[in-house]
Amino acid sequence: MAVRNAWFAAPLFAGALCLPWPVQAATPLTKGHAGFSSIRVLVGTSTSRSVPTLVQGNQTDIALWDLMQVLNEIGFSASWSKGQFVITAPVSVPVNEAPGPAGKGGAVVVIDGQVVERVPTAIATPPGASSPEVFLPLTNAEEILARLGIQATLNGDQLDLDASAVPQPLPDNEVAVWNVLAAFASDLGLPTAPAGSSAYTDLSTASPAWGVVQAAIREGWYQPPSPTSSGAFQPITWGEAAQILWNALGISMQDGAYQPGGSPTAWASAIGLVPENWDPASNMTAQELDTLASNLHECLQGDVETAANTWRLCYPPADEYQTTLQSGGGQPLFASTADAQAAISATYQFFNQLVVTRSGQRWFLTLPSAPSGYGFATISALGGLSYQTKPGGAWISAPSVDTRDVSVPKQGRLAVTIPPEGLIITWNQMMPSLGGTVALGALDVSPGPSGPSVQRVNIASPNLPPPITSPVASLHVQQ
């Protein structure tokens, strides 16, 4: 199940499926090889409708226009235009956008802006109709319905549609818990759970959201509100989304004091995932989730393109206690968790200001401002590197660069060449009381085919007491 984009183009006009224009995707009916019939289509316990069918040998085709009306009644927006069958769902209603078998010819099926498959179609004029209509095989219709969470069962001449797995859409373009889980699963590479049974009355295995919600529960990202209620289709605040992300990254509440910001919401703002003016108690909208998921993707990737051949680096987030400050014995380097948090925050601030540029075949790393205080950076590369302290200035060759040893003019900046093999940038802090320094973070940056390749290098320092073992923090969505 693909993650739905935060906003969508307006659906195509869902007019009656008469065909005043030629449709190359549909195959005209050959006389003498088909006949017409009808089936009753029943959605749940609602009143059934009679739908024309086209019988060709052992194949039964259903009138597409009538199928569209059924989908519109359920809450989807279905339309047909020039060989495309377009279905759009409310943002909080899950659909399966995974690509199907790539076929040749036929009509294109588009779900929430994604081309998912091609299906064979035929053009025929039912008895009593004034113009031809489009028909598609009933088996293909059933597969399309399953993508929407609708189970279709053919009993003789009646098609029963079970739409109980389709949730009621949320108002005001709000997203549900499953939207957030799907977005994070896409960014963090969490595979969906295999088919199985559901213990939740509000989450059927027929729902396209079932696999990702079940996977998130199993991995400890998300704790349902009760053993029988998943809460998957309830609204979610971005503060709750930040807690889910902490859970996904393995950050416990006991380790929270060692993260930038010290809490899930403050952390998300501190590392640039969300704007500072967001209200953590308000329900998330599709646009807000798109912003959060996009920023998370960029942070995990390690860079964001800001202009042509220009990228700002991002320090990929992790549990800083476990990856940087974990105890290994020895004397603690920080007198308090506040000091440790300040040091880690400075680490993110340093790496998040670095800029990579490309000029022809040459790559450069730029430090817009020189570090001050007890923090300093080192930059090294196999075979050495060259650096420059002001635009137009001389390039100086060196085995490595230590910002404590480089004098940058007031209006200057430090630029370093990035060799093909890449370079390592570390952020460090001087510890006068202990007579030494400690590395607090590192990035491996090298030229890539279409941008820089950025890898976080975790550093474990023996500077804190042993971690407190704790379960993953839970999230209860208010019902």
C-alpha positions, -999 to +999 in steps of 0.1 A: +000+000+000+016+032-011+014+063+011-011+088-003+001+122-012-011+150+011-033+167-014-047+157-047-057+171-080-095+175-085-111+143-099-121+141-135-158+148-142-178+117-135-203+119-163-225+091-177-205+066-196-219+072-230-192+074-256-196+104-280-158+102-286-136+073-298-120+053-270-090+034-282-087+016-248-119-003-253-126-031-278-157-028-300-181-057-296-181-083-324-217-092-334-228-127-329-203-136-302-219-120-271-252-114-254-267-091-227-279-099-192-280-082-158-271-088-122-283-074-089-257-054-070-263-052-033-241-031-010-245-044+026-282-044+034-291-015+012-315-016-018-300-035-047-297-021-082-299-039-115-267-036-136-263-045-172-238-072-180-222-084-212-217-121-216-189-133-239-184-170-237-174-178-201-166-141-194-191-117-178-185-080-181-202-053-160-212-019-171-186+006-159-210+035-155-232+015-130-200+004-111-190+041-108-224+050-093-220+023-067-186+036-057-199+072-056-226+060-032-201+043-009-181+075-006-155+073-034-153+096-064-152+076-096-150+089-131-141+080-167-123+100-192-107+091-225-097+055-215-090+062-179-110+048-149-102+072-121-110+066-085-103+090-057-108+083-020-111+107+010-076+112+024-084+093+056-098+063+037-071+037+028-067+023-006-042-001-022-021+017-048+004-011-054+010-016-091-007-047-106+004-068-135+016-047-164-007-055-193-009-041-228-039-022-241-071-018-222-083+010-199-059+026-174-070+023-137-059+053-116-064+053-078-056+084-059-034+097-088-014+064-091-017+042-122-022+008-108-031-014-137-047-018-171-079-038-176-096-050-208-128-033-218-154-036-245-179-012-260-215-023-265-250-008-266-273-026-241-310-031-251-329+001-247-298+023-245-294+052-268-256+050-270-228+025-264-213+020-230-180+006-216-179-028-200-151-044-180-147-080-169-164-088-136-132-104-123-113-072-128-140-052-112-138-074-081-100-069-079-104-031-082-131-032-054-107-052-032-081-024-036-107-002-019-114-026+009-147-038-006-152-075-007-173-088-037-191-121-037-211-133-067-240-155-058-258-166-089-271-134-105-264-112-074-232-094-066-229-088-028-205-060-019-193-059+017-180-023+024-178-027+062-140-023+060-143+012+045-142+037+073-161+069+075-139+098+063-127+124+087-137+160+083-116+190+073-090+170+054-078+154+086-056+123+085-061+091+107-036+071+127-031+047+098-020+076+075+008+085+099+019+048+103+019+043+065+040+075+060+065+065+087+067+029+074+075+042+039+103+065+052+117+039+077+113+009+055+089-011+076+073-040+056+036-047+060+025-076+081+016-108+062-020-119+059-036-131+091-065-126+114-075-093+131-082-090+168-098-056+163-135-049+156-127-016+138-099-031+115-108-058+091-081-078+073-099-067+041-088-031+048-058-018+028-046-003+061-045-036+080-009-047+070+008-015+080-012-010+112-005-046+123+032-042+114+034-010+135+017-026+164+040-057+163+071-035+161+061-014+191+056+018+172+020+021+181-002+008+210-039+005+202-063+021+227-077-014+237-072-051+229-102-050+206-100-015+191-071-005+168-080+032+166-065+031+131-092+054+116-093+079+145-078+114+141-043+119+154-025+150+167+010+157+154+022+155+190+010+119+190+027+114+156+059+126+172+056+100+199+050+073+173+082+084+156+102+083+188+089+047+193+099+038+157+134+051+164+136+033+197+138+064+218+124+057+253+110+084+276+140+077+300+164+085+271+144+116+261+164+140+282+194+132+260+177+141+228+175+176+213+145+193+228+140+167+255+104+156+245+089+142+213+073+175+202+102+197+211+126+172+195+106+172+162+108+210+161+145+212+172+157+189+144+136+206+117+108+181+112+079+205+119+076+243+122+078+258+157+043+273+155+025+240+151+000+231+179+009+196+191-027+191+204-044+198+171-055+171+147-032+166+118-043+175+083-030+159+051-009+189+043+008+188+077+015+151+074+030+157+040+053+183+055+063+160+084+068+129+062+088+149+036+110+165+062+116+131+078+125+116+045+151+144+039+165+140+074+169+103+070+184+107+035+209+133+049+203+161+025+178+183+008+183+201-025+178+238-020+188+250-055+204+237-087+236+218-077+232+229-041+222+207-011+218+214+026+229+185+048+206+170+075+219+151+105+198+118+104+180+114+137+186+085+161+184+077+198+214+099+209+217+081+242+222+047+226+242+058+195+263+086+209+262+089+247+259+053+258+279+043+288+310+023+283+325+028+317+348+056+329+340+090+342+308+108+330+317+137+308+286+158+314+276+170+348+239+168+340+214+156+314+208+193+305+245+196+296+244+165+275+212+176+258+228+210+250+258+193+235+237+170+213+215+200+202+247+218+191+257+187+171+225+188+151+227+225+146+262+222+133+255+194+108+222+210+096+239+241+084+265+224+062+261+229+024+273+208-005+277+223-039+287+209-073+305+229-100+311+208-131+329+176-119+340+192-086+322+190-053+326+213-022+315+213+014+308+247+029+306+257+066+286+290+065+298+301+099+329+293+120+322+272+152+327+291+185+328+281+221+339+246+231+326+230+199+348+224+169+348+203+137+374+181+120+373+172+083+394+144+069+398+124+037+420+097+024+448+114+005+441+148+020+420+177+008+420+214+000+402+242+018+395+279+012+385+305+038+369+332+016+354+333-019+382+339-045+409+331-019+437+307-023+431+269-019+453+253+007+462+216+007+462+198+040+459+162+053+429+173+073+411+204+087+406+213+123+384+244+127+404+254+158+435+258+136+418+277+107+413+314+107+382+324+088+377+361+080+347+379+094+330+379+060+344+346+049+334+309+051+352+276+052+349+256+020+365+222+015+369+201-016+351+167-015+373+141-032+357+111-051+363+089-021+344+113+001+353+128+035+345+124+071+332+154+092+331+151+129+316+175+155+335+176+188+335+193+221+364+203+242+362+192+278+386+215+298+377+199+331+389+165+319+417+178+297+405+163+265+378+163+238+349+141+228+334+134+194+296+139+194+287+131+158+301+123+124+289+123+088+305+105+058+298+126+027+308+116-009+297+126-044+267+106-057+252+102-092+226+129-087+236+145-054+257+139-023+257+105-006+254+111+032+258+085+059+257+090+096+286+075+115+275+067+151+300+073+179+297+057+213+314+076+241+319+063+277+303+093+294+270+085+311+257+060+337+242+028+324+209+033+305+176+026+323+157-003+307+122+008+298+094-003+274+086+016+243+065+046+252+028+040+244+004+062+225-033+062+232-054+080+207-085+096+222-117+080+210 
